[in-house]
């Protein structure tokens, strides 16, 4: 019975049609009465009252009222059951695997469809962690993903096929997917051995093949999203072939995203080659129309910065009236952000993208086991609140740490903190 009542939950957009169905039933009843003449119905009604009066005497009106209420309840129940079974009959044919939890699927999609419009900017493992949590709160999410990766399977496909690297795009698709665990494992499966496929993930090859079939990476991602039932959109920051270079404090230049951490030098700034790189229009639109824009978490210089260096991205971000949140990493990253504090992370973003791209910095407040830090070769990021405030940003602290993945964010804790900030701090027009 409680399961059936879910059909009446707010936002299901079914009650209005049930009401219309009831009106239709009443009109059919009235039409039937007019066609078959009232006098026959009067005879039936009089006979019922006569039998009730003879058996119950003065209580006949109370009894007939009770019977009338019962008839109304049974009729309403029959109507709801009929509508539910009609819908189920259609869904069983179209989507047989979800037919058993139809009401839950409809309610979830309606609920998520009313969630805030969120655009996240970044790449790497950190971005997929955030997306994995946020898809439970809204389906109006767009991920703008870096295309500067030149290592591993992505780097090989980039060189051999001349496409933008699919690795970070694949991770975001899988993170936002609403599909069976087997499909997720398939997309993340990495070939082993000594063959030409060794090191490649199936998902990277799938996206590369889809790009060849459709002739466009943006379209390839849209079609891949259908296969994985993705909640939201995954967009490359650019569709052009780019390289990320780093200018070090000593003046040397390191070419290639994968080579930057290996130099183990302090980074002064990063740049794209070529410097003029066009953004994907849909990515700029997602930033301009968002209610909330989130930078990170992820590698500061190699996952977040490449997006901000694409033409139009930083400018659109500065103009946006949305709440802008930077999620600071829990730990420093060896070879990239050694000894960086939270304010140093934020200032580096301002130096590359200009003031006005961050409103709030979200940092972890939970303690981290020092022995764990030694194992991963990194240190907890020190939160220097005064310096963050001096940059014109607010600071929000929350327990964000994963209990199973050392030094990383927990997707559900992170999502809870982000959504709380969005609902409480976003501007209200």
C-alpha positions as CSV (number, residue, x, y, z in Angstrom):
1,X,0.0,0.0,0.0
2,X,2.8,2.4,0.9
3,X,4.5,1.6,-2.4
4,X,1.3,2.6,-4.3
5,X,1.1,5.9,-2.3
6,X,4.4,6.9,-3.9
7,X,2.4,7.7,-7.1
8,X,0.9,10.6,-5.2
9,X,4.2,12.1,-4.1
10,X,4.8,15.8,-5.0
11,X,6.5,16.4,-8.3
12,X,5.5,13.1,-9.9
13,X,3.1,14.9,-12.4
14,X,0.7,12.1,-12.2
15,X,-2.1,13.4,-9.9
16,X,-3.4,15.8,-12.5
17,X,-3.8,13.0,-15.0
18,X,-5.5,10.8,-12.4
19,X,-7.9,13.6,-11.7
20,X,-8.5,14.0,-15.4
21,X,-9.1,10.2,-15.6
22,X,-11.6,10.5,-12.8
23,X,-13.5,13.3,-14.6
24,X,-13.6,11.1,-17.7
25,X,-15.1,8.2,-15.7
26,X,-17.8,10.6,-14.3
27,X,-18.6,11.9,-17.7
28,X,-18.9,8.4,-19.1
29,X,-21.2,7.5,-16.2
30,X,-23.3,10.5,-16.8
31,X,-23.5,9.8,-20.6
32,X,-24.4,6.2,-19.9
33,X,-27.2,7.3,-17.6
34,X,-28.6,9.7,-20.2
35,X,-28.4,7.0,-22.9
36,X,-30.2,4.3,-20.9
37,X,-32.8,6.7,-19.4
38,X,-32.9,7.8,-15.7
39,X,-36.1,5.8,-14.9
40,X,-34.3,2.5,-15.1
41,X,-31.6,3.7,-12.7
42,X,-34.3,5.1,-10.4
43,X,-35.9,1.7,-10.2
44,X,-32.6,0.1,-9.2
45,X,-32.0,2.8,-6.6
46,X,-35.5,2.4,-5.1
47,X,-35.2,-1.4,-4.9
48,X,-31.8,-1.0,-3.0
49,X,-33.3,1.5,-0.6
50,X,-36.4,-0.7,0.0
51,X,-34.3,-3.8,0.8
52,X,-32.0,-1.8,3.1
53,X,-35.0,-0.1,4.9
54,X,-36.7,-3.5,5.5
55,X,-33.5,-4.9,7.1
56,X,-32.1,-1.9,9.0
57,X,-35.0,0.4,9.5
58,X,-34.0,3.9,10.6
59,X,-30.3,3.2,10.1
60,X,-30.7,2.8,6.3
61,X,-29.3,6.2,5.5
62,X,-26.2,5.7,7.6
63,X,-25.7,2.3,5.9
64,X,-26.1,3.6,2.4
65,X,-23.7,6.4,3.1
66,X,-21.1,3.9,4.3
67,X,-21.7,1.8,1.2
68,X,-21.3,4.8,-1.0
69,X,-17.9,5.7,0.6
70,X,-16.7,2.2,0.2
71,X,-17.7,2.2,-3.5
72,X,-15.8,5.5,-4.0
73,X,-12.7,4.1,-2.4
74,X,-12.8,0.9,-4.4
75,X,-13.4,2.9,-7.6
76,X,-10.5,5.2,-6.9
77,X,-8.3,2.2,-6.1
78,X,-9.3,0.5,-9.4
79,X,-8.5,3.7,-11.3
80,X,-5.0,4.0,-9.8
81,X,-4.3,0.3,-10.3
82,X,-5.5,0.5,-13.9
83,X,-3.3,3.6,-14.6
84,X,-0.3,1.9,-12.9
85,X,-0.7,-1.3,-14.9
86,X,-1.1,0.5,-18.2
87,X,2.1,2.4,-17.6
88,X,3.9,-0.8,-16.4
89,X,2.7,-2.6,-19.6
90,X,4.4,0.0,-21.7
91,X,7.5,0.2,-19.6
92,X,8.0,-3.6,-19.5
93,X,8.4,-3.5,-23.3
94,X,10.6,-0.3,-23.5
95,X,12.7,-0.7,-20.3
96,X,12.2,-4.2,-18.9
97,X,15.1,-4.0,-16.4
98,X,13.5,-1.1,-14.5
99,X,9.9,-2.2,-14.6
100,X,10.0,-3.6,-11.1
101,X,10.9,-0.3,-9.5
102,X,9.0,2.0,-11.9
103,X,7.6,4.4,-9.3
104,X,11.1,4.8,-7.8
105,X,12.6,5.5,-11.2
106,X,10.0,8.1,-12.1
107,X,10.2,9.8,-8.7
108,X,14.1,9.9,-8.7
109,X,14.2,11.4,-12.2
110,X,11.6,14.1,-11.3
111,X,13.4,14.9,-8.1
112,X,16.9,15.1,-9.7
113,X,15.4,17.1,-12.6
114,X,14.4,19.8,-10.1
115,X,18.0,20.0,-8.7
116,X,20.2,23.1,-9.1
117,X,22.1,23.6,-12.4
118,X,25.8,22.9,-11.5
119,X,28.9,23.1,-13.7
120,X,32.1,21.5,-12.5
121,X,35.5,22.3,-14.1
122,X,38.5,20.1,-13.8
123,X,39.8,16.6,-14.6
124,X,41.5,13.6,-13.3
125,X,40.5,11.4,-10.4
126,X,39.3,14.3,-8.2
127,X,36.6,15.4,-10.7
128,X,35.1,12.0,-11.0
129,X,34.9,11.7,-7.2
130,X,32.8,14.8,-7.0
131,X,30.6,13.7,-9.9
132,X,30.0,10.3,-8.4
133,X,28.5,12.0,-5.3
134,X,26.7,14.9,-6.9
135,X,24.7,12.8,-9.3
136,X,22.6,11.7,-6.3
137,X,21.4,15.3,-5.8
138,X,20.9,16.7,-9.3
139,X,20.8,15.6,-12.9
140,X,21.4,19.2,-14.1
141,X,25.1,18.8,-14.0
142,X,27.7,19.6,-16.7
143,X,31.3,18.6,-16.4
144,X,33.8,20.7,-18.3
145,X,36.9,18.5,-18.7
146,X,40.6,19.1,-19.5
147,X,42.0,17.9,-22.8
148,X,45.7,18.3,-22.0
149,X,46.4,14.8,-20.8
150,X,49.3,13.2,-22.8
151,X,50.2,10.2,-20.7
152,X,49.1,6.5,-20.7
153,X,46.4,5.2,-22.9
154,X,45.0,8.7,-23.6
155,X,48.4,9.9,-24.7
156,X,48.8,7.0,-27.1
157,X,45.4,7.4,-28.7
158,X,46.0,11.2,-28.9
159,X,49.2,10.6,-30.8
160,X,48.0,7.7,-33.0
161,X,44.5,8.9,-33.9
162,X,44.9,12.7,-33.5
163,X,42.0,13.0,-31.1
164,X,41.7,14.8,-27.8
165,X,42.6,12.5,-24.9
166,X,39.6,10.4,-23.8
167,X,40.7,9.2,-20.4
168,X,39.4,12.0,-18.2
169,X,36.2,12.2,-20.3
170,X,35.7,8.4,-19.8
171,X,36.1,8.7,-16.0
172,X,33.5,11.4,-15.9
173,X,31.1,9.4,-18.0
174,X,31.4,6.4,-15.7
175,X,31.1,8.6,-12.6
176,X,27.8,10.1,-13.8
177,X,26.5,6.8,-15.2
178,X,23.3,5.2,-13.9
179,X,23.9,1.7,-15.2
180,X,24.7,-1.8,-14.1
181,X,28.1,-2.3,-12.3
182,X,29.1,-4.7,-15.1
183,X,28.9,-1.9,-17.7
184,X,31.0,0.3,-15.4
185,X,33.6,-2.4,-15.0
186,X,33.6,-2.9,-18.8
187,X,34.4,0.8,-19.5
188,X,37.1,0.9,-16.9
189,X,38.7,-2.5,-18.0
190,X,42.3,-2.1,-19.0
191,X,43.9,-4.7,-21.3
192,X,47.0,-6.5,-20.1
193,X,49.8,-8.5,-21.7
194,X,52.2,-7.7,-24.5
195,X,49.8,-7.0,-27.3
196,X,49.2,-3.6,-29.0
197,X,46.1,-3.2,-26.8
198,X,48.1,-3.6,-23.5
199,X,47.5,-0.5,-21.3
200,X,44.5,0.7,-23.2
201,X,41.1,0.8,-21.3
202,X,38.0,-0.4,-23.1
203,X,36.3,2.9,-22.4
204,X,39.0,4.9,-24.1
205,X,38.8,2.7,-27.2
206,X,35.0,2.9,-27.2
207,X,35.0,6.7,-27.1
208,X,37.8,6.8,-29.8
209,X,35.7,4.5,-32.0
210,X,32.5,6.5,-31.4
211,X,34.5,9.6,-32.4
212,X,35.4,7.9,-35.7
213,X,31.8,6.9,-36.3
214,X,30.2,10.2,-35.5
215,X,33.1,12.4,-36.8
216,X,33.0,14.6,-33.7
217,X,34.1,14.1,-30.1
218,X,31.3,16.2,-28.6
219,X,28.7,14.0,-30.5
220,X,30.7,10.9,-29.5
221,X,30.3,11.8,-25.9
222,X,26.6,12.4,-26.2
223,X,26.1,9.0,-27.8
224,X,28.3,7.3,-25.2
225,X,26.2,9.0,-22.5
226,X,23.1,7.2,-23.8
227,X,24.9,3.9,-23.5
228,X,25.8,4.6,-19.9
229,X,22.5,6.4,-19.0
230,X,24.6,9.4,-17.8
231,X,22.9,11.8,-15.4
232,X,24.1,15.1,-16.9
233,X,26.6,16.1,-19.6
234,X,30.3,15.6,-20.1
235,X,31.9,18.3,-22.2
236,X,35.6,18.7,-23.4
237,X,36.9,22.3,-22.7
238,X,38.1,22.3,-26.3
239,X,38.2,20.0,-29.2
240,X,41.6,21.3,-30.4
241,X,44.9,19.5,-30.0
242,X,46.8,21.2,-27.1
243,X,49.9,20.7,-25.0
244,X,50.3,21.9,-21.5
245,X,53.7,23.6,-20.7
246,X,55.0,24.8,-17.3
247,X,57.3,27.7,-16.7
248,X,59.3,27.0,-13.6
249,X,60.6,29.4,-11.0
250,X,64.2,28.9,-12.3
251,X,63.1,29.9,-15.8
252,X,63.1,26.5,-17.4
253,X,60.1,25.2,-19.4
254,X,58.7,21.7,-19.1
255,X,56.6,20.5,-22.1
256,X,53.8,18.1,-21.6
257,X,51.3,17.5,-18.8
258,X,52.7,14.2,-17.8
259,X,56.3,15.6,-17.5
260,X,55.5,18.6,-15.2
261,X,55.3,16.6,-11.9
262,X,58.4,14.7,-12.9
263,X,60.5,17.8,-13.0
264,X,60.2,18.3,-9.3
265,X,60.6,22.1,-9.6
266,X,58.5,24.9,-8.3
267,X,55.9,26.0,-10.9
268,X,55.6,29.7,-11.7
269,X,52.8,29.3,-14.2
270,X,51.4,27.0,-16.9
271,X,50.3,27.8,-20.4
272,X,48.8,26.1,-23.4
273,X,50.5,25.5,-26.7
274,X,49.2,26.8,-28.9
275,X,48.1,29.7,-26.7
276,X,44.9,30.5,-28.7
277,X,42.6,27.5,-28.2
278,X,38.9,27.8,-28.9
279,X,36.4,26.6,-26.3
280,X,33.5,24.2,-27.0
281,X,30.4,26.5,-27.2
282,X,28.4,24.1,-25.1
283,X,31.0,24.4,-22.3
284,X,30.8,28.2,-22.3
285,X,27.0,28.0,-22.3
286,X,27.1,25.5,-19.3
287,X,29.3,28.0,-17.3
288,X,27.2,31.0,-18.2
289,X,23.9,29.3,-17.3
290,X,24.9,27.5,-14.1
291,X,23.5,28.3,-10.7
292,X,26.8,27.0,-9.2
293,X,30.2,26.6,-10.6
294,X,32.8,24.3,-8.9
295,X,36.5,24.1,-9.6
296,X,38.2,20.9,-8.6
297,X,39.1,18.9,-6.7
298,X,42.1,17.7,-8.6
299,X,45.6,18.4,-9.6
300,X,45.9,22.2,-9.4
301,X,48.2,22.9,-12.4
302,X,47.5,19.8,-14.6
303,X,43.7,19.3,-14.2
304,X,42.1,22.6,-13.3
305,X,44.4,25.2,-14.9
306,X,44.2,23.8,-18.5
307,X,40.5,24.5,-18.6
308,X,40.9,28.1,-17.4
309,X,43.5,28.8,-20.1
310,X,41.1,27.9,-23.0
311,X,39.8,31.0,-24.7
312,X,36.6,32.4,-23.1
313,X,36.4,30.0,-20.1
314,X,37.9,32.4,-17.5
315,X,36.1,35.4,-19.0
316,X,32.7,33.6,-18.8
317,X,33.5,32.4,-15.3
318,X,34.3,35.9,-14.1
319,X,31.0,37.3,-15.6
320,X,28.8,34.6,-14.1
321,X,26.5,35.5,-11.2
322,X,26.6,31.9,-10.0
323,X,28.1,30.9,-6.7
324,X,31.7,29.8,-7.4
325,X,33.4,27.2,-5.2
326,X,36.9,26.0,-5.3
327,X,37.4,22.6,-3.6
328,X,40.9,22.6,-2.3
329,X,42.8,19.3,-2.3
330,X,43.2,17.4,1.0
331,X,46.9,16.7,0.4
332,X,49.7,18.4,-1.4
333,X,50.8,16.8,-4.7
334,X,54.4,15.8,-5.0
335,X,56.2,17.6,-7.8
336,X,53.3,20.0,-8.3
337,X,52.1,21.7,-5.1
338,X,54.8,20.7,-2.5
339,X,54.3,22.8,0.7
340,X,51.3,24.7,-0.8
341,X,48.8,26.1,1.7
342,X,45.1,26.5,0.8
343,X,45.6,30.2,0.0
344,X,48.5,29.4,-2.3
345,X,46.2,27.0,-4.2
346,X,43.5,29.7,-4.5
347,X,46.0,32.5,-5.4
348,X,47.5,30.3,-8.2
349,X,44.0,30.1,-9.8
350,X,43.5,33.9,-9.5
351,X,47.0,34.5,-11.1
352,X,45.9,32.4,-14.1
353,X,42.2,33.3,-14.4
354,X,41.8,36.7,-12.7
355,X,39.9,37.9,-9.7
356,X,36.2,37.0,-9.5
357,X,36.5,33.3,-10.4
358,X,36.2,32.1,-6.7
359,X,33.7,33.1,-4.1
360,X,34.3,30.4,-1.5
361,X,37.1,27.9,-0.8
362,X,35.9,24.5,0.6
363,X,38.6,22.7,2.7
364,X,38.8,19.5,4.7
365,X,38.6,19.9,8.5
366,X,39.0,16.3,9.6
367,X,42.4,15.2,10.9
368,X,44.6,13.0,8.8
369,X,46.8,10.2,10.1
370,X,50.5,11.3,9.8
371,X,51.6,7.7,9.1
372,X,49.3,7.7,6.1
373,X,50.9,10.9,4.8
374,X,54.3,9.3,4.9
375,X,52.9,6.3,2.9
376,X,51.7,8.5,0.0
377,X,54.6,11.0,0.2
378,X,52.5,14.1,0.7
379,X,51.4,16.4,3.4
380,X,48.0,17.7,4.5
381,X,47.2,21.1,3.0
382,X,47.5,23.8,5.7
383,X,44.4,26.0,5.9
384,X,45.5,29.6,6.3
385,X,42.1,31.3,6.8
386,X,43.4,34.9,7.1
387,X,45.2,34.8,3.8
388,X,42.2,33.2,2.1
389,X,40.0,36.0,3.4
390,X,42.6,38.6,2.3
391,X,42.1,37.3,-1.2
392,X,38.4,38.2,-1.0
393,X,37.1,34.7,-0.6
394,X,35.0,33.0,2.1
395,X,36.2,29.8,3.7
396,X,34.0,26.8,4.5
397,X,35.3,23.8,6.5
398,X,33.8,20.4,6.6
399,X,34.8,16.7,7.1
400,X,35.5,15.6,3.5
401,X,38.0,12.9,4.0
402,X,37.5,9.3,2.8
403,X,37.8,6.6,5.4
404,X,38.9,4.0,2.8
405,X,41.0,6.0,0.3
406,X,43.9,7.7,2.0
407,X,44.2,11.4,1.5
408,X,41.3,11.7,-0.9
409,X,37.8,13.1,-0.7
410,X,34.8,11.0,0.1
411,X,32.2,11.5,-2.8
412,X,29.2,11.6,-0.5
413,X,30.6,13.8,2.2
414,X,31.9,16.1,-0.5
415,X,28.5,16.2,-2.3
416,X,26.7,16.9,1.0
417,X,29.0,19.9,1.8
418,X,28.8,21.3,-1.7
419,X,25.0,21.0,-2.0
420,X,24.6,22.7,1.4
421,X,26.8,25.6,0.2
422,X,24.8,25.9,-3.0
423,X,21.4,26.0,-1.2
424,X,22.5,28.3,1.6
425,X,24.9,30.7,-0.1
426,X,23.9,31.0,-3.8
427,X,22.5,34.4,-4.9
428,X,18.7,34.6,-5.0
429,X,17.3,36.8,-7.7
